[in-house]
Amino acid sequence: MSRYHQPAVSWRETRRLISLDMDLFGEWPLAFGAFPASRPRWMLFFYLLFTAHMFPAVLVYRLQVFFHDAGFKPLATLLSRFNHSIFSVTIGNNVRTTGGLYLAHGYVVIDGIVNLGHSVQIAPFVTIGLTNSEGRPFDLVGPTIGDHVNIGTGSRILGPIRIGDHVKIGANSVVVHDVPSHHTAVGAPARSFPTFTRAERAGTTAVLPPEADA
């Protein structure tokens, strides 16, 4: 398959992805008892639709991609413009995810041939997409991002780079190079450092601050 071609997303796959989106957006309501876990999934869907600020934006993106791949491109364009106008979210038709996507707030741009893993959580004012500079020729291929990645406010992830699994991108970072799994990337341009759990840090330091695992 060409690197410039994304596989079509079927209706069955769209429903699977929406279900995974619901899992991400439903974590807090379920954890704090705002929505009883005993209630059926369809009730959770409508609860999130009317209470989770950005769940409708992710839902519209899912429908946009489905209709685009099904040949209803004008409808996909209308959905894309709706997302941009109402939620300040712009996600291209060639953006694919393998699992749930969580948007904390708006002002998010994701475009180009971009692939996101499962449980990618994106803060506001984030751009994920293409780069065009003297040091790197223009390419339609954007980043490939792994599973369980947290992208901080104002970050930029640009170019045909790879972000591994369990990565954290610090706020206002500009990432233009690969980031290995289990790393944290900070700065502009970003530098990455290994991310250790509290148990792992215990082997390298005598006194630990009272904080939760990373």
N, C-alpha and C positions, 0 to 999 in steps of 0.2 A: 504494500500500500504506500502511496506517495506521502511524503511528510507534509504535503500541503492539502491532504484530504482527511477529513474527519468522518468516522463511521456515523451512519444515520441512527437517530434515537427513536425507537419504536414507542408505541403507546404503553406497552407493558413495561418497558424500561423507564419511561417517564413516571408511571405510577410507583415503581419501586423507588426511584430517586425522591419523589415527593414524600413517600413514607419515611425515608431516612432523614429528610429535612425536618419532618415532624418530630422525629426522635431528638434532634439537636435543639430545636426551638422549645420542645416540651420538657426539657430537663429541669429547668427552674420551676415551672408551675407544678410539676409532679413532685419534685424534691421538697417543696415548701407547702404542699397540700392545697395550692390554689386550684388545682384540678385533680379530682380523685382518680387514682390509678384504676379503680374498678370500672370506670365508665368506658364505653366502647370507643374504638379509634375514630369513628366518624364524628363523634362529639368533640374529640380532641382537635380534629381538623377545623371545625367551625370555631372552637374556642380560640385557636391560634390565629385563624383568619381575622377575627375581630379584636384580638387583644395583643398579639405579638406584632410589634410595629413593622418589622421587615419581612415577616413570613409571606405576606402577599406579594412582595417584590420578588422573592425567590420563586414563588408559585408562578408568577407571570413569566419569569425567565424560562422556567421549565416548559410552559405552554408555547412560548415563542420558539424555542428550539424544535419542539415537536412539529409545529405547523410549518416551520421553515423546511425541515427535512421531509415532510409529507407533501411538499409542493405548493403549500399555501403561503407563498412568500409575502404577498401584500399584507396578509393578516399578521404574519410574524413581524413585519415592519411596524404595524400599528401597535402591537403589544410592546415592542421595543421603545417606541416613542412614549407610550403610556408610562412605562417604568421610569423613563428619563424625566418626564414632566411631573409625575406624582411623587416618586420616591428618590429622585436624583441618583438613579442607578442606571448605568449603561453597560450591558453585557452582550458581547457579540454572538452571532449565530454559530461561530466556530469554536466557542468555549465549551468544553466538555468536562464533566465530573464523573468520578466512579462511585461517589457516595454523597452523603449529606453536605449541604453548604449552609453556613450560618453568616448572615450579615447583621452586624450590630446596629448600624445606622446607615444613612445614605451617603451620597457623594463618593460613589465607588465606580471606577471604570475598569472593565476587564475586556480586552479586545485582542484580536489576532487569533492564531491557532494556539490556544492555551488549553492545557490539561491540568485539572485539579483532582487531587485524591479525595479520600473520605474524611469527613470532619475537618474541613478547612474553615477557619473562623476569621472573618475579615472585619476590621474596625473601619470607621469612616475616613474619608479623604485618602483612600488607597487607589493606586493605579497599578494594574498588572497588564503588561502588554509588550509592545514592540519598542525597539530602539533604533535610532538613526544617528550615527556619529562618525567622525573621521576614522576612529579606530576600529569600527565594526560596520560592515556594509548593511544596508537595510534588508530586513528579512521579515516575511510574513509570519514566521514561527515565533511565538512567545514562550514564556516559561512553562515548564512542567513541574508541578508542585505535588509533593507526596501527601501521605495521610497524617492527620492530627497536627496540622500546621496552624499556628496562631500568628496573624499578621497585624502589627500594631498600627495605630492611627498615623496617617500621613505618609505611610511607606510607599516606595516605588520598587517594583520588581520588574525588570526590563530585559528583553532579549531572549534568545534561545538557550536559557540556562536551566539547571535542574536544582530544585530544592528538595532535600530528603524528607524522611518521615520524622515526626516529633521535633519539628523545628519551630523556633520562635523568632520572629522578625521584630526588632525594636521599633518604637515610634519614630517616624521621620527618617527611617533608614532608606538608603538607595542601594538596592542589591542588583549588581550587574555581573556577578560571577556565581558559580555553583556554591551551594551550601550543603555540607554533608548532613546525614541524619544525626539526630540528637545533638544539634548545635543551636546556638543563639547568634543571630547576626545583628549587629548594631553599627551605626555610623553612616556617613556619606562621603565617600563610598563605604559600603558596609564591610566589616571584618567579622569573621565567625569564630566562635569559641565553643568548646565542648560544654554541654549542659549536664550537670551532675545532679543526681538525686541527693537528698539529705543523707541517706545511708552511704552513698558513695563518697560524699564529702567527709564523712566521719573517719575515713581511712587516711585523710590527708591533713586534717586540722584537729587541734586538741580541744578547742572551744567552739561550739556552734551557736549561732544566734537562734533565738526561738522563732523559727519560720517554718512554713510548710514546704514540702518537696516542690521542686520546680516543675 
